[in-house]
Amino acid sequence: MMTKSMIKLMPMKYFTLSIFMFFSLTAFTQKLEPVSIYAHNNQTIYNKGEQVLSKIYLRTPSGLHMQPLNIYVDWYHADGHLLMHQIYLTQMGGAEAGFIIPVDYDSQYVRMRMYTMHSLKQTPNSQFFDQVVFVHQANGSKRANLNEQTTTILSKSSEDESLQITKVAHSFLPKGRSEWLLENLDKDFMNLSVSIMEEESFEASPYTILTHFRKPSANELLLKPDYYDELVQVRGKLQLDSAQLSKAVLTFSVFKKSSLPIMDNVPIQKDGSFVIDRLDFLDSAQLSVQVDIKGGKKQKIPMSYQQMGLFNAAPLYVNQFNSPVPNFSPKRLPTSYSAYQKKDVSEVVVYTNVKSAMDAMDKKYANGLFRGGDAINFSMLNPIAPTFPTVFHYLMGKVPGMQISFRSDSLVGAGLWGSPVLQWRSIYGDQVNLFLNEFRVQPERLLEINIKEIAYIKVFRPPFLGAALGAPAGAIAFYTKVGDEDDGIPKGSKLSNFMIKGFTRPPVFDQPDYSIANNRAVIDQRKTLLWAPTVHLNKDKPTMNLVYYNNDRSKQHRIIIEGVKQNGEIIRRDWLID
């Protein structure tokens, strides 16, 4: 665990693979404040196969959350199952994010859920920040009128006058060049994002920074976070006696393909614990750890380790979201306007291989007819699982078709506490059979077991034939730890190499340069003409020029600028250029 004496503020430096050896003084010494989260997307509605481009903002009661902080973004299907789990690093109060709509997506919207380790300690209504991204379907809903949409949009600008926008050049010719100058008239730092779209296919968003980025209340933070979740951190412990620890030196190396390795030493505490932190890399990397004992012989040294944060964990299914689906009626467009340029083929999307990990757990814990089968599997070896009061609370909302409730004689806590009742919606009357280490048990027996003792859960859809006399209403098998998991921290007989997760690769907006004659031969049907997700303006750098090119068809452009000052004041500009 990091101590205050280890913390020092130094400038950030960026590398393809880097270790940040700066320490943030205010990250620990500043008053812990709750956060709120909002995403500005480049468009409101997307085609299947199209990339969503997002700028995520973090705000506290005192202003922008300026310190680096890990933010987790989960994309869910409309039915609640997880599509992708992402991790980004916010800096200066913002982070760039993105998601590609699957080409075979079958719903009219995707759920976007944002949270931090910090926000999970807040009140229930402010732990997660949910938004909806709409997807164009051929059998979409009733269309709205363009004039009605435009009238609504023009009124959605902030009254703040500290941001000045000046036209330098503008052209509606096919592939014509336009340029705008942004100027910060105030001394306060601004973090902005800019989206310029063709008006012909523009849709008014039900989400704006004015209406959905509220200032959090100071009393929303219920519990102090266990640590500051910043960059990639690995915590471990050596099993050595005090005499050996006093002579031990721990060296670590980070290896990533096509990058120079990073090597450094870290201190070992008196109890054998150590922390490797300030790591910054994309996708994944190999971490090697070696311990040398001065004057000692070579030996195998037991070690436990754990990657901190939620880099590997996300609920596979969610049925409760904080934000309802907004009313949205896309306008009718010609077929040509529904088309979108081909997505960047070089875009790299990393999916977590859940199946192989679950197969290994199933082989380790399940036996006989309990192995395999038509089941939904859950690993409890993650940082989220121990935060639930019981295994039944953990399963609530994660199994499609299963209802979990609690029967209690008391009105206080009815529905949330008491005797668990588990049923499939398709089967009424019969309760789901429960097994602990493959022995049938009553629900009350499982309430007596600390959730930290459970390693693996299998939910069998009905009917389940693995039990004596069968289980027509399905079954749930709970497996306790066998001794080598120990709080979800894998162990090895010798310090060696292991893989750690990094940040999700931020998306890149493909901006054409039509000043080069050879580039003008392509057919351009882009809806988003410019996406500038990170515009920082302050007294030392008060201006920025934005250059973009028209597509082949647009005669009107919609410009939307959203952002936040360091003091927390909201900025929004929304206007139509024709």
C-alpha positions in Angstrom: 0.0 0.0 0.0 1.3 3.4 -0.9 2.2 5.8 1.9 2.3 9.5 2.1 6.0 9.6 2.2 6.2 8.0 -1.2 4.2 10.7 -2.9 5.8 13.5 -4.9 4.5 15.6 -7.8 6.6 15.5 -11.0 5.8 16.3 -14.7 4.1 13.6 -16.8 6.0 12.1 -19.8 4.4 9.9 -22.4 5.9 6.9 -24.1 4.6 4.0 -26.2 5.3 1.9 -23.0 6.2 3.9 -20.0 6.3 3.8 -16.2 5.3 7.0 -14.6 7.8 7.7 -11.9 6.0 10.8 -10.7 3.9 10.9 -7.6 0.8 13.0 -7.1 0.8 14.9 -3.8 -2.8 15.9 -4.0 -4.0 12.5 -5.0 -3.8 11.4 -1.3 -3.6 14.6 0.7 -6.5 16.4 -1.0 -9.9 16.0 0.6 -11.6 12.9 -0.9 -14.6 14.1 -2.9 -17.3 12.3 -4.8 -17.3 12.3 -8.6 -19.8 12.5 -11.4 -19.2 11.3 -14.9 -20.5 12.4 -18.4 -19.7 11.4 -22.0 -19.9 13.7 -25.0 -20.3 11.5 -28.1 -19.5 12.7 -31.6 -23.0 11.7 -32.8 -26.4 10.7 -31.4 -27.2 7.7 -33.6 -24.9 5.2 -35.4 -25.0 2.6 -38.1 -24.1 -1.0 -37.4 -20.3 -1.4 -37.8 -19.7 2.3 -37.0 -17.4 3.6 -34.3 -18.7 5.6 -31.4 -16.2 8.3 -30.4 -16.6 9.6 -26.8 -15.0 12.2 -24.5 -15.5 11.3 -20.8 -15.5 14.1 -18.2 -15.0 13.7 -14.4 -16.2 16.4 -12.0 -16.1 16.9 -8.3 -17.9 19.4 -6.0 -14.8 21.7 -6.3 -14.3 21.4 -10.1 -12.7 19.2 -12.7 -11.0 16.0 -11.3 -7.5 17.1 -12.4 -5.5 14.1 -11.0 -5.1 11.0 -13.2 -7.7 8.4 -12.4 -8.7 5.1 -13.9 -12.2 5.0 -15.3 -14.1 1.9 -16.3 -16.5 1.8 -19.3 -18.8 -1.2 -19.9 -20.9 -1.5 -23.0 -24.0 -3.5 -22.7 -26.5 -4.9 -25.1 -30.1 -3.7 -24.7 -31.0 -7.0 -23.1 -28.3 -6.4 -20.4 -25.4 -8.7 -21.4 -21.9 -7.4 -21.5 -20.4 -6.5 -24.9 -17.1 -5.0 -23.8 -15.2 -3.9 -20.7 -12.8 -1.0 -21.1 -10.3 0.9 -19.0 -9.1 4.4 -19.7 -6.9 6.9 -17.8 -8.4 10.3 -17.2 -6.1 13.2 -17.3 -6.9 16.9 -16.6 -10.5 15.8 -16.0 -11.1 13.9 -19.2 -10.5 10.7 -21.3 -11.0 9.6 -24.9 -13.0 6.5 -25.4 -14.7 4.5 -28.2 -16.7 1.5 -29.2 -17.5 -0.2 -32.5 -21.2 -1.2 -32.9 -21.2 -4.9 -33.9 -22.1 -5.3 -37.6 -24.9 -7.8 -36.6 -26.3 -5.8 -33.7 -30.0 -6.3 -33.4 -31.3 -3.6 -31.0 -32.0 0.1 -31.4 -29.6 1.1 -28.6 -26.5 0.2 -26.7 -26.0 1.0 -23.0 -22.8 2.8 -21.9 -21.9 2.5 -18.2 -19.1 4.5 -16.6 -17.7 4.3 -13.1 -14.5 4.4 -11.0 -13.3 2.6 -7.9 -14.0 5.9 -6.2 -17.6 6.1 -7.4 -18.4 2.6 -6.2 -18.0 4.0 -2.7 -20.7 6.5 -3.3 -24.5 6.4 -2.7 -26.3 3.8 -4.8 -27.7 6.3 -7.3 -24.3 7.8 -8.0 -22.1 4.7 -8.2 -22.7 4.2 -12.0 -23.3 6.8 -14.7 -25.3 5.4 -17.6 -26.1 6.8 -21.0 -27.7 5.3 -24.2 -26.2 5.2 -27.7 -28.8 4.8 -30.4 -28.3 2.4 -33.3 -30.0 2.8 -36.7 -32.1 -0.2 -37.7 -34.0 -0.6 -41.0 -37.3 -1.1 -39.1 -36.7 1.9 -36.8 -39.3 3.9 -34.9 -41.4 6.9 -36.1 -39.4 9.7 -37.6 -39.2 13.3 -36.2 -39.3 16.5 -38.2 -36.0 18.3 -38.9 -37.3 21.8 -38.1 -38.6 20.6 -34.7 -35.2 19.1 -33.9 -33.3 22.3 -35.0 -35.5 24.5 -32.9 -34.8 22.5 -29.8 -31.0 22.4 -30.4 -30.5 26.1 -30.9 -31.6 26.8 -27.3 -29.1 24.4 -25.7 -26.0 26.6 -25.1 -24.5 27.8 -21.9 -24.4 31.5 -20.9 -20.7 31.5 -20.2 -18.9 33.9 -22.5 -15.3 33.0 -21.7 -15.0 30.9 -24.9 -14.9 32.8 -28.1 -15.2 31.2 -31.5 -14.1 33.0 -34.7 -14.5 31.9 -38.3 -11.3 32.0 -40.2 -12.5 30.3 -43.4 -15.5 28.3 -44.4 -16.6 26.4 -47.5 -19.6 24.2 -48.4 -17.9 23.1 -51.6 -17.3 19.3 -51.9 -14.2 18.7 -49.8 -14.0 22.4 -49.1 -11.7 23.6 -46.3 -13.0 25.3 -43.1 -11.1 26.7 -40.2 -12.3 28.0 -36.8 -10.3 29.7 -34.0 -11.1 28.9 -30.4 -10.0 31.4 -27.8 -10.1 31.2 -24.0 -10.9 34.8 -22.8 -10.6 33.6 -19.1 -7.5 32.6 -17.2 -9.1 29.4 -15.9 -8.1 26.1 -17.6 -10.7 24.6 -20.0 -11.0 21.0 -21.1 -13.2 20.9 -24.3 -14.4 18.5 -27.0 -15.6 19.6 -30.4 -17.9 17.7 -32.8 -18.7 19.1 -36.3 -21.3 17.2 -38.3 -23.3 17.6 -41.4 -26.7 19.0 -40.6 -28.5 16.9 -43.1 -28.1 13.7 -41.0 -27.7 15.4 -37.6 -29.9 14.2 -34.7 -30.4 16.1 -31.5 -29.0 14.2 -28.6 -31.2 13.6 -25.5 -27.9 14.0 -23.5 -26.1 17.3 -23.1 -23.4 18.4 -20.7 -25.9 21.1 -19.3 -28.6 18.6 -18.5 -26.7 15.4 -17.6 -23.5 16.5 -16.0 -24.6 17.4 -12.5 -22.4 18.7 -9.8 -22.0 16.0 -7.1 -22.9 16.6 -3.6 -20.2 16.3 -0.9 -22.3 13.8 1.2 -22.5 11.3 -1.7 -19.2 9.6 -0.7 -20.1 7.0 1.9 -16.8 5.1 2.3 -13.2 6.1 1.9 -11.6 4.3 -1.0 -9.0 1.6 0.0 -6.4 3.2 -2.3 -6.1 5.7 -5.1 -6.9 3.9 -8.4 -4.3 5.5 -10.7 -2.5 3.9 -13.6 -1.6 0.2 -13.4 -0.7 -1.1 -10.0 0.4 -4.6 -8.8 0.5 -5.4 -5.1 2.4 -8.5 -3.8 3.9 -10.1 -0.8 7.1 -12.2 -0.3 7.1 -15.2 2.1 10.5 -14.5 3.7 11.7 -14.3 7.3 12.7 -10.9 8.7 16.4 -11.6 8.3 16.0 -12.4 4.7 13.8 -9.4 4.1 16.4 -7.0 5.4 18.8 -8.3 2.7 16.3 -8.7 -0.2 16.3 -6.5 -3.3 13.3 -6.7 -5.6 13.7 -5.8 -9.3 10.9 -5.7 -11.8 10.8 -5.5 -15.6 7.9 -4.7 -18.0 8.1 -6.2 -21.4 5.8 -5.3 -24.3 6.3 -6.2 -28.0 7.9 -3.5 -30.1 8.8 -1.5 -27.0 11.9 -1.1 -24.9 11.7 -2.9 -21.6 11.3 -0.9 -18.4 13.3 -2.0 -15.4 13.4 -0.6 -11.8 13.7 -1.5 -8.2 10.9 -1.2 -5.6 11.2 -1.1 -1.8 10.1 -4.1 0.2 8.2 -3.4 3.4 9.0 -5.1 6.8 6.1 -7.5 6.4 7.3 -8.5 2.9 4.7 -6.5 0.9 5.6 -4.4 -2.1 3.8 -2.2 -4.6 4.7 -1.8 -8.3 2.8 1.2 -9.6 2.8 4.1 -12.0 2.7 1.7 -15.0 1.1 3.0 -18.2 0.7 0.8 -21.3 -2.0 -0.4 -23.7 -3.6 -3.8 -24.0 -1.4 -6.1 -21.9 2.3 -6.6 -21.0 4.5 -9.1 -19.3 5.7 -8.3 -15.8 8.8 -10.0 -14.5 9.8 -9.9 -10.8 13.1 -11.1 -9.3 14.4 -11.0 -5.8 18.0 -11.2 -4.8 19.2 -11.8 -1.3 22.6 -10.4 -0.6 25.0 -13.2 0.5 22.3 -15.8 0.2 22.0 -18.9 -2.0 19.6 -19.2 -4.9 16.3 -20.4 -3.8 12.6 -20.5 -4.7 10.8 -17.7 -3.0 7.0 -18.0 -2.6 5.1 -14.8 -3.6 1.5 -13.7 -3.9 0.4 -10.9 -6.2 -2.7 -9.1 -7.4 -3.3 -6.5 -10.1 -5.2 -3.7 -8.5 -8.4 -2.1 -9.9 -11.0 -3.6 -12.1 -8.9 -4.3 -15.2 -10.2 -7.9 -15.5 -13.6 -7.7 -13.9 -17.1 -6.5 -15.1 -20.5 -7.9 -14.5 -21.5 -10.2 -17.4 -25.2 -9.2 -17.1 -27.0 -6.2 -15.7 -30.7 -5.6 -15.6 -30.8 -2.4 -13.6 -29.5 0.9 -15.0 -29.7 4.3 -13.4 -30.9 6.0 -16.6 -34.1 5.1 -18.4 -34.0 4.9 -22.2 -34.8 8.4 -23.5 -37.6 9.1 -26.0 -35.9 9.3 -29.4 -37.3 9.4 -32.9 -34.7 9.6 -35.6 -35.7 11.7 -38.7 -36.3 10.1 -42.1 -33.2 10.2 -44.3 -32.5 9.3 -47.9 -30.6 6.0 -48.3 -27.4 7.8 -49.2 -27.4 9.6 -45.9 -27.7 6.4 -43.9 -24.5 5.1 -45.4 -21.2 5.8 -43.6 -17.6 5.6 -44.6 -15.9 2.3 -44.0 -14.4 2.1 -40.5 -10.7 2.2 -40.0 -9.4 -1.3 -40.7 -6.4 -0.7 -38.5 -8.6 -0.2 -35.4 -7.6 -2.7 -32.7 -10.3 -4.0 -30.4 -9.3 -6.3 -27.6 -11.9 -8.7 -26.1 -11.4 -10.6 -22.9 -11.2 -14.3 -23.5 -13.7 -15.3 -20.8 -14.3 -18.8 -22.1 -10.8 -20.3 -21.6 -10.6 -19.0 -18.0 -14.0 -20.4 -17.1 -13.1 -23.8 -18.7 -10.0 -23.9 -16.4 -12.1 -23.2 -13.4 -14.7 -25.7 -14.3 -12.1 -28.4 -14.7 -10.6 -27.4 -11.3 -13.8 -27.4 -9.2 -16.6 -29.4 -11.0 -16.8 -33.2 -11.1 -18.9 -35.8 -12.9 -22.3 -34.5 -14.1 -21.6 -31.1 -12.6 -18.8 -30.5 -15.1 -19.8 -28.8 -18.3 -23.5 -28.7 -19.1 -25.9 -25.9 -20.0 -24.7 -23.5 -17.3 -23.7 -19.9 -16.7 -20.4 -19.7 -14.8 -19.1 -17.1 -12.4 -15.6 -16.7 -11.1 -15.7 -15.1 -7.6 -11.9 -14.4 -7.7 -12.2 -10.7 -8.5 -12.3 -7.5 -6.5 -16.1 -6.9 -7.1 -17.5 -10.2 -5.7 -16.4 -9.7 -2.0 -18.3 -6.4 -1.9 -21.7 -8.1 -2.0 -23.3 -9.2 1.3 -24.2 -12.7 0.1 -23.8 -14.9 -2.9 -27.5 -14.4 -3.7 -27.1 -10.6 -3.8 -24.1 -11.1 -6.1 -26.3 -13.2 -8.5 -29.2 -10.8 -8.6 -29.6 -9.5 -12.1 -26.8 -11.5 -13.6 -28.7 -14.6 -14.8 -31.2 -13.9 -17.6 -34.6 -15.5 -16.8 -33.9 -16.1 -13.1 -35.7 -14.2 -10.3 -34.1 -13.9 -6.9 -35.9 -12.3 -4.0 -36.0 -12.5 -0.2 -38.9 -13.5 2.0 -39.0 -11.8 5.4 -41.6 -11.5 8.2 -40.3 -7.9 8.8 -41.3 -5.0 6.6 -37.9 -3.5 7.1 -35.7 -4.8 4.3 -38.4 -6.9 2.8 -37.3 -8.0 -0.7 -33.7 -7.4 0.1 -33.0 -9.5 3.3 -34.4 -12.7 4.7 -34.8 -16.2 3.2 -33.7 -16.4 -0.5 -36.3 -17.4 -3.1 -34.9 -18.5 -6.5 -37.1 -19.3 -9.5 -36.9 -19.3 -13.2 -39.5 -17.2 -14.9 -40.5 -20.1 -17.1 -41.1 -22.5 -14.2 -43.5 -21.5 -11.5 -43.8 -23.1 -8.1 -40.5 -25.1 -7.9 -37.5 -23.6 -6.3 -34.0 -23.9 -7.8 -31.9 -26.7 -6.1 -28.8 -25.5 -4.3 -25.5 -27.4 -3.9 -22.4 -26.6 -1.9 -19.4 -28.5 -3.2 -21.9 -30.7 -5.0 -23.9 -31.6 -1.8 -27.5 -30.4 -1.7 -28.0 -27.6 0.9 -30.8 -25.2 2.0 -30.5 -21.5 1.2 -29.9 -20.7 4.9 -26.7 -22.8 4.9 -25.2 -20.6 2.1 -26.1 -17.5 4.1 -23.8 -18.7 6.9 -20.8 -18.8 4.6 -18.7 -15.7 4.0 -18.8 -14.8 0.3 -15.0 -14.5 0.4 -14.9 -18.3 0.8 -16.7 -18.9 -2.5 -14.5 -19.4 -5.5 -16.8 -20.6 -8.3 -20.5 -20.6 -9.1 -22.4 -22.6 -11.8 -26.0 -21.8 -12.6 -27.6 -24.7 -14.4 -30.6 -24.0 -16.6 -33.6 -26.3 -16.0 -33.8 -29.3 -16.1 -30.6 -30.3 -14.3 -30.0 -34.1 -14.3 -26.8 -34.2 -12.2 -28.6 -34.5 -8.8 -30.3 -37.5 -7.2 -33.9 -37.6 -8.4 -33.0 -34.7 -10.8 -33.7 -31.0 -10.5 -36.5 -30.0 -12.9 -36.3 -26.4 -11.8 -32.6 -26.0 -12.4 -29.7 -25.9 -9.9 -26.9 -23.6 -8.7 -23.6 -25.2 -7.6 -21.4 -23.2 -5.2 -17.7 -24.2 -4.7 -15.5 -23.1 -1.9 -11.9 -22.3 -2.3 -9.5 -25.2 -2.2 -6.6 -23.3 -0.6 -4.5 -22.0 -3.4 -6.6 -19.0 -4.3 -6.4 -17.0 -1.0 -8.5 -13.8 -1.7 -8.1 -14.1 -5.4 -4.3 -13.6 -5.5 -2.6 -16.3 -7.6 0.5 -17.9 -6.1 3.6 -19.3 -7.6 6.6 -21.3 -6.3 9.1 -18.9 -7.8 9.1 -15.3 -8.8 8.8 -15.3 -12.6 6.8 -13.8 -15.4 3.1 -13.1 -15.5 0.7 -11.0 -17.7 -1.0 -7.9 -16.5 -3.7 -5.9 -18.2 -3.3 -2.4 -19.5 -5.5 0.4 -20.8 -7.9 0.1 -23.7 -6.5 1.6 -26.9 -8.1 5.0 -27.4 -9.9 5.5 -30.8 -8.5 7.7 -33.5 -10.6 9.9 -35.7 -9.7 9.5 -39.3 -9.4 13.1 -40.5 -8.8 13.4 -44.3 -6.4 16.0 -45.7 -7.8 17.2 -49.0 -5.1 19.8 -49.5 -3.2 16.9 -51.1 -4.7 16.5 -54.6 -4.4 12.7 -54.7 -6.7 12.4 -51.6 -9.6 14.2 -53.3 -10.5 11.3 -55.6 -12.3 9.3 -52.9 -16.1 9.5 -52.3 -16.7 11.2 -49.0 -20.0 10.6 -47.2 -18.8 11.2 -43.6 -21.4 12.4 -41.1 -18.9 13.6 -38.6 -16.6 16.1 -40.3 -14.4 16.8 -37.3 -14.0 15.2 -33.9 -11.5 16.9 -31.6 -11.9 15.2 -28.2 -9.1 16.9 -26.3 -8.8 20.6 -26.5 -7.0 22.2 -23.6 -6.9 26.0 -23.3 -5.4 28.1 -20.5 -3.6 31.4 -20.0 -0.4 30.1 -21.5 -2.1 28.5 -24.5 -5.4 30.4 -24.9 -6.1 29.6 -28.6 -6.4 26.6 -30.9 -7.2 26.4 -34.6 -9.6 23.7 -35.9 -9.3 22.7 -39.5 -11.6 20.3 -41.3 -12.9 19.5 -44.7 -16.5 19.1 -46.0 -17.8 15.9 -47.4 -19.2 15.7 -50.9 -22.8 16.6 -50.1 -23.4 18.8 -47.0 -24.6 22.4 -47.3 -25.1 22.9 -43.6 -22.8 22.1 -40.6 -23.7 21.6 -37.0 -21.0 22.6 -34.5 -21.2 21.4 -30.9 -18.6 22.3 -28.3 -18.8 20.9 -24.7 -16.4 21.1 -21.8 -15.6 22.1 -18.3 -13.4 24.7 -16.7 -11.1 23.7 -13.9 -13.4 25.4 -11.4 -16.3 23.2 -12.5 -18.2 25.6 -14.7 -19.9 24.0 -17.7 -19.4 25.2 -21.3 -21.6 24.3 -24.2 -21.8 25.9 -27.7 -24.3 24.7 -30.3 -25.0 26.4 -33.5 -25.9 25.8 -37.2 -23.7 27.1 -40.0 -25.4 27.5 -43.4 
